[in-house]
């Protein structure tokens, strides 16, 4: 289980890094302001990153439950 949680953390950190960069570039491109781009890069992706982590954990829970059901099914 720790390995699965570790994978969720690594994927979340990767997602966060990409998302922060994209948010900054979009904010900067739309406004020409480093300050606005930086603010967007900090606020919006922070919430998305938490949501992504919870989504990953939810899907891992579903996958574990399905695997357990398949193993328990008479075959």
mmCIF file as gemmi writes it, N, C-alpha and C atoms, coordinates in Angstrom:
data_model
loop_
_atom_site.group_PDB
_atom_site.id
_atom_site.type_symbol
_atom_site.label_atom_id
_atom_site.label_alt_id
_atom_site.label_comp_id
_atom_site.label_asym_id
_atom_site.label_entity_id
_atom_site.label_seq_id
_atom_site.pdbx_PDB_ins_code
_atom_site.Cartn_x
_atom_site.Cartn_y
_atom_site.Cartn_z
_atom_site.occupancy
_atom_site.B_iso_or_equiv
_atom_site.pdbx_formal_charge
_atom_site.auth_seq_id
_atom_site.auth_asym_id
_atom_site.pdbx_PDB_model_num
ATOM 1 N N . UNK Axp A 1 ? 0.822 -1.186 0 1 0 ? 1 A 1
ATOM 2 C CA . UNK Axp A 1 ? 0 0 0 1 0 ? 1 A 1
ATOM 3 C C . UNK Axp A 1 ? 0.873 1.26 0 1 0 ? 1 A 1
ATOM 4 N N . UNK Axp A 2 ? 1.994 1.227 0.718 1 0 ? 2 A 1
ATOM 5 C CA . UNK Axp A 2 ? 2.887 2.386 0.74 1 0 ? 2 A 1
ATOM 6 C C . UNK Axp A 2 ? 3.422 2.68 -0.654 1 0 ? 2 A 1
ATOM 7 N N . UNK Axp A 3 ? 3.683 1.628 -1.428 1 0 ? 3 A 1
ATOM 8 C CA . UNK Axp A 3 ? 4.171 1.814 -2.796 1 0 ? 3 A 1
ATOM 9 C C . UNK Axp A 3 ? 3.121 2.525 -3.645 1 0 ? 3 A 1
ATOM 10 N N . UNK Axp A 4 ? 1.874 2.14 -3.483 1 0 ? 4 A 1
ATOM 11 C CA . UNK Axp A 4 ? 0.79 2.762 -4.242 1 0 ? 4 A 1
ATOM 12 C C . UNK Axp A 4 ? 0.655 4.234 -3.847 1 0 ? 4 A 1
ATOM 13 N N . UNK Axp A 5 ? 0.728 4.525 -2.541 1 0 ? 5 A 1
ATOM 14 C CA . UNK Axp A 5 ? 0.638 5.915 -2.098 1 0 ? 5 A 1
ATOM 15 C C . UNK Axp A 5 ? 1.831 6.708 -2.597 1 0 ? 5 A 1
ATOM 16 N N . UNK Axp A 6 ? 3.019 6.087 -2.618 1 0 ? 6 A 1
ATOM 17 C CA . UNK Axp A 6 ? 4.211 6.752 -3.136 1 0 ? 6 A 1
ATOM 18 C C . UNK Axp A 6 ? 4.053 7.111 -4.602 1 0 ? 6 A 1
ATOM 19 N N . UNK Axp A 7 ? 3.455 6.202 -5.378 1 0 ? 7 A 1
ATOM 20 C CA . UNK Axp A 7 ? 3.218 6.475 -6.791 1 0 ? 7 A 1
ATOM 21 C C . UNK Axp A 7 ? 2.257 7.653 -6.95 1 0 ? 7 A 1
ATOM 22 N N . UNK Axp A 8 ? 1.253 7.723 -6.096 1 0 ? 8 A 1
ATOM 23 C CA . UNK Axp A 8 ? 0.299 8.831 -6.164 1 0 ? 8 A 1
ATOM 24 C C . UNK Axp A 8 ? 1.003 10.149 -5.85 1 0 ? 8 A 1
ATOM 25 N N . UNK Axp A 9 ? 1.916 10.134 -4.891 1 0 ? 9 A 1
ATOM 26 C CA . UNK Axp A 9 ? 2.656 11.349 -4.538 1 0 ? 9 A 1
ATOM 27 C C . UNK Axp A 9 ? 3.54 11.789 -5.704 1 0 ? 9 A 1
ATOM 28 N N . UNK Axp A 10 ? 4.26 10.847 -6.308 1 0 ? 10 A 1
ATOM 29 C CA . UNK Axp A 10 ? 5.146 11.193 -7.426 1 0 ? 10 A 1
ATOM 30 C C . UNK Axp A 10 ? 4.354 11.745 -8.611 1 0 ? 10 A 1
ATOM 31 N N . UNK Axp A 11 ? 3.255 11.114 -8.92 1 0 ? 11 A 1
ATOM 32 C CA . UNK Axp A 11 ? 2.426 11.6 -10.026 1 0 ? 11 A 1
ATOM 33 C C . UNK Axp A 11 ? 1.845 12.969 -9.706 1 0 ? 11 A 1
ATOM 34 N N . UNK Axp A 12 ? 1.474 13.173 -8.449 1 0 ? 12 A 1
ATOM 35 C CA . UNK Axp A 12 ? 0.929 14.466 -8.034 1 0 ? 12 A 1
ATOM 36 C C . UNK Axp A 12 ? 1.974 15.556 -8.151 1 0 ? 12 A 1
ATOM 37 N N . UNK Axp A 13 ? 3.201 15.29 -7.724 1 0 ? 13 A 1
ATOM 38 C CA . UNK Axp A 13 ? 4.266 16.288 -7.819 1 0 ? 13 A 1
ATOM 39 C C . UNK Axp A 13 ? 4.596 16.621 -9.272 1 0 ? 13 A 1
ATOM 40 N N . UNK Axp A 14 ? 4.606 15.602 -10.127 1 0 ? 14 A 1
ATOM 41 C CA . UNK Axp A 14 ? 4.847 15.829 -11.557 1 0 ? 14 A 1
ATOM 42 C C . UNK Axp A 14 ? 3.729 16.688 -12.154 1 0 ? 14 A 1
ATOM 43 N N . UNK Axp A 15 ? 2.496 16.335 -11.825 1 0 ? 15 A 1
ATOM 44 C CA . UNK Axp A 15 ? 1.34 17.092 -12.288 1 0 ? 15 A 1
ATOM 45 C C . UNK Axp A 15 ? 1.443 18.541 -11.821 1 0 ? 15 A 1
ATOM 46 N N . UNK Axp A 16 ? 1.821 18.729 -10.555 1 0 ? 16 A 1
ATOM 47 C CA . UNK Axp A 16 ? 1.912 20.08 -9.99 1 0 ? 16 A 1
ATOM 48 C C . UNK Axp A 16 ? 2.957 20.913 -10.72 1 0 ? 16 A 1
ATOM 49 N N . UNK Axp A 17 ? 4.125 20.332 -10.975 1 0 ? 17 A 1
ATOM 50 C CA . UNK Axp A 17 ? 5.197 21.074 -11.648 1 0 ? 17 A 1
ATOM 51 C C . UNK Axp A 17 ? 4.755 21.536 -13.038 1 0 ? 17 A 1
ATOM 52 N N . UNK Axp A 18 ? 4.158 20.643 -13.788 1 0 ? 18 A 1
ATOM 53 C CA . UNK Axp A 18 ? 3.686 21.002 -15.13 1 0 ? 18 A 1
ATOM 54 C C . UNK Axp A 18 ? 2.589 22.06 -15.027 1 0 ? 18 A 1
ATOM 55 N N . UNK Axp A 19 ? 1.674 21.858 -14.101 1 0 ? 19 A 1
ATOM 56 C CA . UNK Axp A 19 ? 0.53 22.76 -13.986 1 0 ? 19 A 1
ATOM 57 C C . UNK Axp A 19 ? 0.96 24.167 -13.549 1 0 ? 19 A 1
ATOM 58 N N . UNK Axp A 20 ? 1.908 24.264 -12.626 1 0 ? 20 A 1
ATOM 59 C CA . UNK Axp A 20 ? 2.401 25.579 -12.201 1 0 ? 20 A 1
ATOM 60 C C . UNK Axp A 20 ? 3.015 26.329 -13.389 1 0 ? 20 A 1
ATOM 61 N N . UNK Axp A 21 ? 3.799 25.615 -14.188 1 0 ? 21 A 1
ATOM 62 C CA . UNK Axp A 21 ? 4.429 26.251 -15.355 1 0 ? 21 A 1
ATOM 63 C C . UNK Axp A 21 ? 3.39 26.722 -16.364 1 0 ? 21 A 1
ATOM 64 N N . UNK Axp A 22 ? 2.432 25.877 -16.659 1 0 ? 22 A 1
ATOM 65 C CA . UNK Axp A 22 ? 1.394 26.235 -17.622 1 0 ? 22 A 1
ATOM 66 C C . UNK Axp A 22 ? 0.571 27.424 -17.109 1 0 ? 22 A 1
ATOM 67 N N . UNK Axp A 23 ? 0.206 27.396 -15.835 1 0 ? 23 A 1
ATOM 68 C CA . UNK Axp A 23 ? -0.591 28.492 -15.275 1 0 ? 23 A 1
ATOM 69 C C . UNK Axp A 23 ? 0.175 29.814 -15.359 1 0 ? 23 A 1
ATOM 70 N N . UNK Axp A 24 ? 1.472 29.786 -15.05 1 0 ? 24 A 1
ATOM 71 C CA . UNK Axp A 24 ? 2.265 31.004 -15.139 1 0 ? 24 A 1
ATOM 72 C C . UNK Axp A 24 ? 2.313 31.51 -16.577 1 0 ? 24 A 1
ATOM 73 N N . UNK Axp A 25 ? 2.613 30.602 -17.515 1 0 ? 25 A 1
ATOM 74 C CA . UNK Axp A 25 ? 2.744 31.018 -18.913 1 0 ? 25 A 1
ATOM 75 C C . UNK Axp A 25 ? 1.438 31.568 -19.476 1 0 ? 25 A 1
ATOM 76 N N . UNK Axp A 26 ? 0.325 30.947 -19.134 1 0 ? 26 A 1
ATOM 77 C CA . UNK Axp A 26 ? -0.971 31.441 -19.615 1 0 ? 26 A 1
ATOM 78 C C . UNK Axp A 26 ? -1.269 32.805 -19.012 1 0 ? 26 A 1
ATOM 79 N N . UNK Axp A 27 ? -1.078 32.944 -17.704 1 0 ? 27 A 1
ATOM 80 C CA . UNK Axp A 27 ? -1.315 34.238 -17.05 1 0 ? 27 A 1
ATOM 81 C C . UNK Axp A 27 ? -0.423 35.332 -17.603 1 0 ? 27 A 1
ATOM 82 N N . UNK Axp A 28 ? 0.842 35.014 -17.812 1 0 ? 28 A 1
ATOM 83 C CA . UNK Axp A 28 ? 1.784 35.994 -18.359 1 0 ? 28 A 1
ATOM 84 C C . UNK Axp A 28 ? 1.432 36.349 -19.801 1 0 ? 28 A 1
ATOM 85 N N . UNK Axp A 29 ? 1.108 35.333 -20.605 1 0 ? 29 A 1
ATOM 86 C CA . UNK Axp A 29 ? 0.767 35.583 -22.012 1 0 ? 29 A 1
ATOM 87 C C . UNK Axp A 29 ? -0.495 36.434 -22.142 1 0 ? 29 A 1
ATOM 88 N N . UNK Axp A 30 ? -1.451 36.236 -21.259 1 0 ? 30 A 1
ATOM 89 C CA . UNK Axp A 30 ? -2.706 36.979 -21.35 1 0 ? 30 A 1
ATOM 90 C C . UNK Axp A 30 ? -2.584 38.407 -20.829 1 0 ? 30 A 1
ATOM 91 N N . UNK Axp A 31 ? -1.689 38.638 -19.858 1 0 ? 31 A 1
ATOM 92 C CA . UNK Axp A 31 ? -1.636 39.953 -19.23 1 0 ? 31 A 1
ATOM 93 C C . UNK Axp A 31 ? -0.312 40.686 -19.442 1 0 ? 31 A 1
ATOM 94 N N . UNK Axp A 32 ? 0.756 39.953 -19.756 1 0 ? 32 A 1
ATOM 95 C CA . UNK Axp A 32 ? 2.072 40.559 -19.865 1 0 ? 32 A 1
ATOM 96 C C . UNK Axp A 32 ? 2.67 40.902 -18.506 1 0 ? 32 A 1
ATOM 97 N N . UNK Axp A 33 ? 2.018 40.457 -17.453 1 0 ? 33 A 1
ATOM 98 C CA . UNK Axp A 33 ? 2.463 40.776 -16.098 1 0 ? 33 A 1
ATOM 99 C C . UNK Axp A 33 ? 3.046 39.54 -15.42 1 0 ? 33 A 1
ATOM 100 N N . UNK Axp A 34 ? 4.295 39.667 -14.975 1 0 ? 34 A 1
ATOM 101 C CA . UNK Axp A 34 ? 4.92 38.576 -14.227 1 0 ? 34 A 1
ATOM 102 C C . UNK Axp A 34 ? 4.19 38.376 -12.897 1 0 ? 34 A 1
ATOM 103 N N . UNK Axp A 35 ? 3.734 39.461 -12.299 1 0 ? 35 A 1
ATOM 104 C CA . UNK Axp A 35 ? 3.025 39.367 -11.02 1 0 ? 35 A 1
ATOM 105 C C . UNK Axp A 35 ? 1.728 38.576 -11.163 1 0 ? 35 A 1
ATOM 106 N N . UNK Axp A 36 ? 0.935 38.881 -12.168 1 0 ? 36 A 1
ATOM 107 C CA . UNK Axp A 36 ? -0.328 38.157 -12.388 1 0 ? 36 A 1
ATOM 108 C C . UNK Axp A 36 ? -0.036 36.701 -12.744 1 0 ? 36 A 1
ATOM 109 N N . UNK Axp A 37 ? 0.939 36.485 -13.615 1 0 ? 37 A 1
ATOM 110 C CA . UNK Axp A 37 ? 1.314 35.117 -13.972 1 0 ? 37 A 1
ATOM 111 C C . UNK Axp A 37 ? 1.754 34.326 -12.756 1 0 ? 37 A 1
ATOM 112 N N . UNK Axp A 38 ? 2.528 34.964 -11.882 1 0 ? 38 A 1
ATOM 113 C CA . UNK Axp A 38 ? 2.988 34.291 -10.666 1 0 ? 38 A 1
ATOM 114 C C . UNK Axp A 38 ? 1.836 33.995 -9.716 1 0 ? 38 A 1
ATOM 115 N N . UNK Axp A 39 ? 0.927 34.954 -9.574 1 0 ? 39 A 1
ATOM 116 C CA . UNK Axp A 39 ? -0.225 34.747 -8.694 1 0 ? 39 A 1
ATOM 117 C C . UNK Axp A 39 ? -1.076 33.585 -9.185 1 0 ? 39 A 1
ATOM 118 N N . UNK Axp A 40 ? -1.339 33.552 -10.483 1 0 ? 40 A 1
ATOM 119 C CA . UNK Axp A 40 ? -2.106 32.44 -11.035 1 0 ? 40 A 1
ATOM 120 C C . UNK Axp A 40 ? -1.371 31.119 -10.854 1 0 ? 40 A 1
ATOM 121 N N . UNK Axp A 41 ? -0.053 31.145 -11.023 1 0 ? 41 A 1
ATOM 122 C CA . UNK Axp A 41 ? 0.742 29.926 -10.904 1 0 ? 41 A 1
ATOM 123 C C . UNK Axp A 41 ? 0.747 29.389 -9.475 1 0 ? 41 A 1
ATOM 124 N N . UNK Axp A 42 ? 0.494 30.233 -8.5 1 0 ? 42 A 1
ATOM 125 C CA . UNK Axp A 42 ? 0.479 29.774 -7.115 1 0 ? 42 A 1
ATOM 126 C C . UNK Axp A 42 ? -0.899 29.348 -6.63 1 0 ? 42 A 1
ATOM 127 N N . UNK Axp A 43 ? -1.916 30.077 -7.025 1 0 ? 43 A 1
ATOM 128 C CA . UNK Axp A 43 ? -3.246 29.844 -6.465 1 0 ? 43 A 1
ATOM 129 C C . UNK Axp A 43 ? -3.989 28.706 -7.151 1 0 ? 43 A 1
ATOM 130 N N . UNK Axp A 44 ? -4.237 28.831 -8.415 1 0 ? 44 A 1
ATOM 131 C CA . UNK Axp A 44 ? -5.081 27.855 -9.124 1 0 ? 44 A 1
ATOM 132 C C . UNK Axp A 44 ? -4.488 26.452 -9.131 1 0 ? 44 A 1
ATOM 133 N N . UNK Axp A 45 ? -3.21 26.262 -9.466 1 0 ? 45 A 1
ATOM 134 C CA . UNK Axp A 45 ? -2.662 24.909 -9.469 1 0 ? 45 A 1
ATOM 135 C C . UNK Axp A 45 ? -2.6 24.268 -8.08 1 0 ? 45 A 1
ATOM 136 N N . UNK Axp A 46 ? -2.496 25.058 -7.045 1 0 ? 46 A 1
ATOM 137 C CA . UNK Axp A 46 ? -2.467 24.482 -5.696 1 0 ? 46 A 1
ATOM 138 C C . UNK Axp A 46 ? -3.765 23.72 -5.425 1 0 ? 46 A 1
ATOM 139 N N . UNK Axp A 47 ? -4.878 24.309 -5.774 1 0 ? 47 A 1
ATOM 140 C CA . UNK Axp A 47 ? -6.16 23.636 -5.584 1 0 ? 47 A 1
ATOM 141 C C . UNK Axp A 47 ? -6.297 22.437 -6.525 1 0 ? 47 A 1
ATOM 142 N N . UNK Axp A 48 ? -5.866 22.599 -7.766 1 0 ? 48 A 1
ATOM 143 C CA . UNK Axp A 48 ? -5.919 21.486 -8.718 1 0 ? 48 A 1
ATOM 144 C C . UNK Axp A 48 ? -5.048 20.315 -8.271 1 0 ? 48 A 1
ATOM 145 N N . UNK Axp A 49 ? -3.898 20.61 -7.692 1 0 ? 49 A 1
ATOM 146 C CA . UNK Axp A 49 ? -2.988 19.552 -7.251 1 0 ? 49 A 1
ATOM 147 C C . UNK Axp A 49 ? -3.609 18.727 -6.136 1 0 ? 49 A 1
ATOM 148 N N . UNK Axp A 50 ? -4.246 19.373 -5.197 1 0 ? 50 A 1
ATOM 149 C CA . UNK Axp A 50 ? -4.922 18.643 -4.119 1 0 ? 50 A 1
ATOM 150 C C . UNK Axp A 50 ? -6.051 17.797 -4.701 1 0 ? 50 A 1
ATOM 151 N N . UNK Axp A 51 ? -6.821 18.37 -5.607 1 0 ? 51 A 1
ATOM 152 C CA . UNK Axp A 51 ? -7.912 17.616 -6.241 1 0 ? 51 A 1
ATOM 153 C C . UNK Axp A 51 ? -7.373 16.425 -7.019 1 0 ? 51 A 1
ATOM 154 N N . UNK Axp A 52 ? -6.261 16.605 -7.733 1 0 ? 52 A 1
ATOM 155 C CA . UNK Axp A 52 ? -5.663 15.518 -8.503 1 0 ? 52 A 1
ATOM 156 C C . UNK Axp A 52 ? -5.209 14.392 -7.58 1 0 ? 52 A 1
ATOM 157 N N . UNK Axp A 53 ? -4.557 14.739 -6.456 1 0 ? 53 A 1
ATOM 158 C CA . UNK Axp A 53 ? -4.092 13.731 -5.511 1 0 ? 53 A 1
ATOM 159 C C . UNK Axp A 53 ? -5.273 12.92 -4.961 1 0 ? 53 A 1
ATOM 160 N N . UNK Axp A 54 ? -6.33 13.617 -4.577 1 0 ? 54 A 1
ATOM 161 C CA . UNK Axp A 54 ? -7.507 12.913 -4.057 1 0 ? 54 A 1
ATOM 162 C C . UNK Axp A 54 ? -8.144 12.032 -5.122 1 0 ? 54 A 1
ATOM 163 N N . UNK Axp A 55 ? -8.162 12.503 -6.362 1 0 ? 55 A 1
ATOM 164 C CA . UNK Axp A 55 ? -8.684 11.708 -7.468 1 0 ? 55 A 1
ATOM 165 C C . UNK Axp A 55 ? -7.847 10.446 -7.672 1 0 ? 55 A 1
ATOM 166 N N . UNK Axp A 56 ? -6.522 10.587 -7.653 1 0 ? 56 A 1
ATOM 167 C CA . UNK Axp A 56 ? -5.633 9.427 -7.794 1 0 ? 56 A 1
ATOM 168 C C . UNK Axp A 56 ? -5.871 8.411 -6.683 1 0 ? 56 A 1
ATOM 169 N N . UNK Axp A 57 ? -5.966 8.888 -5.46 1 0 ? 57 A 1
ATOM 170 C CA . UNK Axp A 57 ? -6.197 7.994 -4.327 1 0 ? 57 A 1
ATOM 171 C C . UNK Axp A 57 ? -7.537 7.293 -4.465 1 0 ? 57 A 1
ATOM 172 N N . UNK Axp A 58 ? -8.553 8.007 -4.925 1 0 ? 58 A 1
ATOM 173 C CA . UNK Axp A 58 ? -9.861 7.393 -5.135 1 0 ? 58 A 1
ATOM 174 C C . UNK Axp A 58 ? -9.815 6.28 -6.164 1 0 ? 58 A 1
ATOM 175 N N . UNK Axp A 59 ? -9.147 6.53 -7.278 1 0 ? 59 A 1
ATOM 176 C CA . UNK Axp A 59 ? -9.035 5.505 -8.312 1 0 ? 59 A 1
ATOM 177 C C . UNK Axp A 59 ? -8.225 4.303 -7.828 1 0 ? 59 A 1
ATOM 178 N N . UNK Axp A 60 ? -7.181 4.548 -7.034 1 0 ? 60 A 1
ATOM 179 C CA . UNK Axp A 60 ? -6.401 3.438 -6.484 1 0 ? 60 A 1
ATOM 180 C C . UNK Axp A 60 ? -7.259 2.586 -5.553 1 0 ? 60 A 1
ATOM 181 N N . UNK Axp A 61 ? -8.107 3.228 -4.779 1 0 ? 61 A 1
ATOM 182 C CA . UNK Axp A 61 ? -9.018 2.494 -3.892 1 0 ? 61 A 1
ATOM 183 C C . UNK Axp A 61 ? -9.964 1.615 -4.713 1 0 ? 61 A 1
ATOM 184 N N . UNK Axp A 62 ? -10.512 2.174 -5.782 1 0 ? 62 A 1
ATOM 185 C CA . UNK Axp A 62 ? -11.416 1.411 -6.652 1 0 ? 62 A 1
ATOM 186 C C . UNK Axp A 62 ? -10.686 0.228 -7.273 1 0 ? 62 A 1
ATOM 187 N N . UNK Axp A 63 ? -9.455 0.451 -7.752 1 0 ? 63 A 1
ATOM 188 C CA . UNK Axp A 63 ? -8.692 -0.631 -8.37 1 0 ? 63 A 1
ATOM 189 C C . UNK Axp A 63 ? -8.368 -1.734 -7.369 1 0 ? 63 A 1
ATOM 190 N N . UNK Axp A 64 ? -8.009 -1.362 -6.135 1 0 ? 64 A 1
ATOM 191 C CA . UNK Axp A 64 ? -7.729 -2.378 -5.105 1 0 ? 64 A 1
ATOM 192 C C . UNK Axp A 64 ? -8.981 -3.186 -4.791 1 0 ? 64 A 1
ATOM 193 N N . UNK Axp A 65 ? -10.12 -2.503 -4.695 1 0 ? 65 A 1
ATOM 194 C CA . UNK Axp A 65 ? -11.373 -3.205 -4.39 1 0 ? 65 A 1
ATOM 195 C C . UNK Axp A 65 ? -11.737 -4.16 -5.517 1 0 ? 65 A 1
ATOM 196 N N . UNK Axp A 66 ? -11.564 -3.722 -6.765 1 0 ? 66 A 1
ATOM 197 C CA . UNK Axp A 66 ? -11.864 -4.605 -7.902 1 0 ? 66 A 1
ATOM 198 C C . UNK Axp A 66 ? -10.946 -5.821 -7.912 1 0 ? 66 A 1
ATOM 199 N N . UNK Axp A 67 ? -9.669 -5.617 -7.617 1 0 ? 67 A 1
ATOM 200 C CA . UNK Axp A 67 ? -8.718 -6.728 -7.582 1 0 ? 67 A 1
ATOM 201 C C . UNK Axp A 67 ? -9.105 -7.713 -6.493 1 0 ? 67 A 1
ATOM 202 N N . UNK Axp A 68 ? -9.495 -7.219 -5.328 1 0 ? 68 A 1
ATOM 203 C CA . UNK Axp A 68 ? -9.896 -8.083 -4.232 1 0 ? 68 A 1
ATOM 204 C C . UNK Axp A 68 ? -11.134 -8.874 -4.601 1 0 ? 68 A 1
ATOM 205 N N . UNK Axp A 69 ? -12.074 -8.23 -5.285 1 0 ? 69 A 1
ATOM 206 C CA . UNK Axp A 69 ? -13.301 -8.936 -5.7 1 0 ? 69 A 1
ATOM 207 C C . UNK Axp A 69 ? -12.983 -10.022 -6.712 1 0 ? 69 A 1
ATOM 208 N N . UNK Axp A 70 ? -12.068 -9.752 -7.627 1 0 ? 70 A 1
ATOM 209 C CA . UNK Axp A 70 ? -11.696 -10.769 -8.614 1 0 ? 70 A 1
ATOM 210 C C . UNK Axp A 70 ? -11.001 -11.967 -7.957 1 0 ? 70 A 1
ATOM 211 N N . UNK Axp A 71 ? -10.162 -11.691 -6.981 1 0 ? 71 A 1
ATOM 212 C CA . UNK Axp A 71 ? -9.47 -12.775 -6.274 1 0 ? 71 A 1
ATOM 213 C C . UNK Axp A 71 ? -10.428 -13.597 -5.43 1 0 ? 71 A 1
ATOM 214 N N . UNK Axp A 72 ? -11.454 -12.956 -4.878 1 0 ? 72 A 1
ATOM 215 C CA . UNK Axp A 72 ? -12.399 -13.635 -4.009 1 0 ? 72 A 1
ATOM 216 C C . UNK Axp A 72 ? -13.491 -14.373 -4.796 1 0 ? 72 A 1
ATOM 217 N N . UNK Axp A 73 ? -13.668 -14.034 -6.06 1 0 ? 73 A 1
ATOM 218 C CA . UNK Axp A 73 ? -14.727 -14.644 -6.864 1 0 ? 73 A 1
ATOM 219 C C . UNK Axp A 73 ? -14.42 -16.117 -7.123 1 0 ? 73 A 1
ATOM 220 N N . UNK Axp A 74 ? -15.431 -16.954 -6.984 1 0 ? 74 A 1
ATOM 221 C CA . UNK Axp A 74 ? -15.198 -18.383 -7.29 1 0 ? 74 A 1
ATOM 222 C C . UNK Axp A 74 ? -14.938 -18.545 -8.771 1 0 ? 74 A 1
ATOM 223 N N . UNK Axp A 75 ? -13.969 -19.345 -9.047 1 0 ? 75 A 1
ATOM 224 C CA . UNK Axp A 75 ? -13.625 -19.405 -10.457 1 0 ? 75 A 1
ATOM 225 C C . UNK Axp A 75 ? -13.441 -20.739 -10.976 1 0 ? 75 A 1
